C-alpha cells in the first residue's frame, strides 16, 4: 500500500509584477510572451500557440500533428483576466489553474499571478517552477514597457 501526504499533491505559486505600462499594453505583452514569443528561462525559443478566447487552447505545435497540450483558456476578460486550466508542462496526473489578474495602479499595471496545481508534481518540476514563472513575468514586463515607449 502506498500513501502520500496531501501536501505532496498540491502546489501554489504566487507573484506580483509591477509594470510601467497601460493595462492594454501589458495584456497584449502577456499574450505575446505566452504565445509566439515564449522562451525557456534560459532564453531558448519555445514558441507556443494561445487562442485567447473561452475554451481556446494553449499548446506547443511541433508540426506534423506533433506537440504538447498545456491547457484551455478557462476565462478571459480583456484586459484584466486570463485564466488557464490544464496539465501545463507536466506529463503526469495533474491539473493546474493559472490566473493572471491585471489591475491599473499608479504608474502602470499590477499583475497578480497565481498557479495552483493538484496531482503528482515531481520534485524537479517544483524546484524549477519559480524560475520559469519569474522569467515569463519579467519578459512580459519588459515587452509591455517597451511597447509603451514605441507607441
Secondary structure, DSSP 8 states (H G I E B T S, - for coil): -----GGGGEEEEEEEEEESS-HHHHHHHHHHHHTTT-B-TTS-B---EE--STT-EEEEEEETTEEEEEEEEEEEETTTEEEEEE-TT--SSEEEEEEEEEEEETTEEEEEEEEEEEE---HHHHHHHHHHHHHHHHHHHHHHHHHHHH-
